[in-house]
């Protein structure tokens, strides 16, 4: 088991100081997606703030192991529907 920390990167960093133990990186990746889903379920507007939302998974030394990127991007056609 290894400890993974899911840090939220937007305009500033929100550092996960607790982390969670997962058996392997594949499980940690799936948990990162679940973490993002729960966060966005309660705050869906975060996707549309103009900057991408990143969740960086790090190890106990702070090394970034993988990154989940979430961004909402309006197509040009949307302007015609306003």
Backbone bond lengths (Angstrom), bond angles and torsions (degrees), N, CA, C in turn:
res aa  C-N    CA-C-N  psi(-1)  N-CA   C-N-CA  omega(-1)  CA-C   N-CA-C  phi
1 X - - - 1.460 - - 1.534 108.85 -
2 X 1.293 114.01 139.11 1.460 120.42 176.24 1.522 108.13 -124.05
3 X 1.323 115.73 151.67 1.462 120.87 178.92 1.521 108.81 -93.88
4 X 1.330 114.56 131.70 1.459 122.51 178.60 1.523 108.47 -118.80
5 X 1.323 115.31 144.14 1.459 122.20 178.32 1.522 107.59 -121.06
6 X 1.334 117.20 131.16 1.459 122.16 -179.45 1.528 108.40 -104.71
7 X 1.316 115.89 100.77 1.459 121.96 -179.76 1.522 109.50 -93.53
8 X 1.324 116.06 136.02 1.461 122.02 -179.65 1.524 108.19 -96.29
9 X 1.330 115.79 125.81 1.458 121.05 -179.89 1.522 107.82 -118.64
10 X 1.326 115.45 114.20 1.468 121.92 173.72 1.513 105.06 -128.57
11 X 1.324 117.01 -117.39 1.461 120.53 174.48 1.520 110.86 -75.09
12 X 1.300 115.45 -23.67 1.457 121.74 176.43 1.527 107.40 -138.57
13 X 1.308 116.52 177.38 1.466 120.81 179.00 1.523 109.65 -102.00
14 X 1.312 115.63 135.50 1.465 121.11 170.43 1.523 105.39 -113.57
15 X 1.307 115.29 105.32 1.457 121.88 -173.09 1.523 110.18 -85.01
16 X 1.313 115.71 129.17 1.469 123.06 174.42 1.524 107.04 -78.94
17 X 1.306 116.82 112.39 1.468 120.51 -178.53 1.521 112.88 -96.17
18 X 1.333 116.99 -5.10 1.467 120.85 -177.50 1.523 111.05 -101.74
19 X 1.321 116.77 -52.54 1.459 121.26 -178.54 1.514 112.60 71.96
20 X 1.322 114.90 -179.91 1.464 121.73 178.60 1.524 108.26 -151.32
21 X 1.318 115.03 151.05 1.462 121.08 -179.65 1.521 110.48 -93.27
22 X 1.333 115.38 132.58 1.462 121.92 176.19 1.519 108.79 -132.82
23 X 1.315 115.63 150.31 1.464 121.58 -174.60 1.525 113.12 -68.64
24 X 1.342 116.73 -30.18 1.466 118.90 -178.16 1.529 109.59 -159.75
25 X 1.335 117.05 167.70 1.470 120.25 -177.96 1.524 113.99 -61.62
26 X 1.323 118.03 -32.57 1.463 120.35 -179.55 1.525 110.87 -62.90
27 X 1.327 116.63 -42.42 1.468 120.13 177.58 1.520 109.86 -66.34
28 X 1.322 117.43 -41.57 1.466 121.01 178.57 1.526 110.83 -60.62
29 X 1.327 117.60 -38.91 1.471 120.58 178.08 1.527 111.06 -62.06
30 X 1.314 116.56 -44.81 1.466 120.03 179.57 1.530 110.70 -64.84
31 X 1.321 116.82 -38.37 1.468 120.22 178.05 1.525 111.25 -67.57
32 X 1.320 117.94 -33.19 1.468 120.90 176.22 1.525 110.32 -62.81
33 X 1.328 116.95 -40.12 1.468 120.88 177.84 1.525 110.04 -65.97
34 X 1.321 117.16 -43.03 1.476 120.25 177.45 1.529 110.78 -62.15
35 X 1.334 116.26 -42.48 1.460 121.87 177.74 1.532 110.09 -57.75
36 X 1.331 116.45 -47.58 1.467 120.99 179.06 1.521 110.78 -62.34
37 X 1.324 117.00 -42.06 1.461 121.03 179.34 1.512 112.61 -60.83
38 X 1.315 116.81 -43.97 1.468 120.53 178.61 1.525 110.84 -64.63
39 X 1.335 116.36 -41.80 1.456 120.45 179.78 1.528 109.94 -63.42
40 X 1.333 117.19 -44.29 1.460 120.63 -177.96 1.519 112.72 -74.28
41 X 1.312 116.98 -24.85 1.465 119.71 176.31 1.525 110.09 -62.51
42 X 1.318 116.75 -39.60 1.464 120.07 -178.69 1.529 112.57 -88.87
43 X 1.335 118.23 -19.76 1.462 121.62 -178.80 1.532 110.75 -139.18
44 X 1.331 118.76 64.01 1.467 119.95 -176.17 1.526 113.87 -63.04
45 X 1.319 117.47 -22.96 1.467 120.26 -179.32 1.526 112.31 -64.72
46 X 1.318 117.88 -17.66 1.470 120.65 -179.58 1.523 112.02 -58.83
47 X 1.326 117.24 -29.46 1.464 120.99 -178.48 1.522 111.32 -68.96
48 X 1.320 116.98 -27.77 1.462 121.09 -172.31 1.516 113.16 -104.76
49 X 1.296 119.65 20.39 1.463 122.13 -179.26 1.525 113.15 -80.27
50 X 1.312 118.29 -3.52 1.457 120.81 176.33 1.517 114.93 104.00
51 X 1.292 117.78 -23.09 1.463 120.76 178.47 1.518 108.67 -115.22
52 X 1.319 115.43 152.40 1.460 117.12 178.17 1.521 109.82 -70.47
53 X 1.289 114.85 149.98 1.459 122.63 175.79 1.520 106.49 -100.35
54 X 1.312 116.61 128.37 1.464 120.61 178.41 1.517 109.54 -119.82
55 X 1.300 114.94 139.77 1.456 120.99 170.29 1.518 105.57 -117.11
56 X 1.314 115.42 114.36 1.457 121.03 -179.77 1.515 108.83 -101.22
57 X 1.306 116.10 124.79 1.460 120.99 176.09 1.520 107.65 -93.67
58 X 1.321 115.43 125.89 1.458 120.13 -179.54 1.522 110.33 -122.18
59 X 1.330 114.09 164.29 1.462 119.49 173.86 1.527 108.95 -93.14
60 X 1.317 117.33 -173.04 1.470 120.41 -176.09 1.522 112.90 -66.96
61 X 1.333 117.97 -15.90 1.460 121.83 178.36 1.519 112.27 -95.20
62 X 1.331 117.04 -0.34 1.456 120.74 179.78 1.519 114.75 87.32
63 X 1.320 117.32 6.77 1.462 121.26 177.72 1.527 109.47 -73.72
64 X 1.333 116.67 126.85 1.465 120.39 178.54 1.527 108.65 -71.55
65 X 1.325 115.86 123.59 1.467 122.19 -178.72 1.520 112.23 -97.52
66 X 1.323 116.65 -37.38 1.464 121.43 174.36 1.516 108.30 -161.18
67 X 1.332 115.21 161.81 1.460 121.86 -177.43 1.521 109.44 -131.47
68 X 1.313 115.36 135.32 1.460 122.51 174.26 1.528 106.50 -105.36
69 X 1.335 117.56 122.31 1.465 122.68 -179.18 1.516 109.83 -106.61
70 X 1.332 115.67 134.21 1.460 121.25 178.92 1.523 107.11 -133.69
71 X 1.325 116.03 126.01 1.462 119.47 179.88 1.519 109.54 -146.68
72 X 1.305 115.23 139.88 1.455 120.97 172.25 1.521 107.65 -103.30
73 X 1.316 117.32 125.90 1.462 121.45 -177.29 1.525 108.45 -128.12
74 X 1.327 116.06 120.91 1.463 120.63 177.19 1.526 109.77 -78.49
75 X 1.309 116.48 136.91 1.465 121.76 172.77 1.525 108.50 -79.85
76 X 1.324 116.94 157.07 1.465 120.88 179.45 1.522 111.80 -58.15
77 X 1.312 117.20 -32.47 1.463 121.25 -178.06 1.524 112.48 -62.52
78 X 1.308 117.66 -24.34 1.464 120.24 -178.71 1.524 111.33 -62.28
79 X 1.319 118.01 -32.88 1.464 121.54 -179.66 1.528 111.28 -59.81
80 X 1.309 117.61 -30.68 1.473 121.01 179.37 1.525 111.95 -74.95
81 X 1.299 117.95 -13.97 1.466 121.99 -177.33 1.527 112.71 -100.26
82 X 1.299 116.65 5.55 1.472 119.37 -178.49 1.498 111.05 -93.92
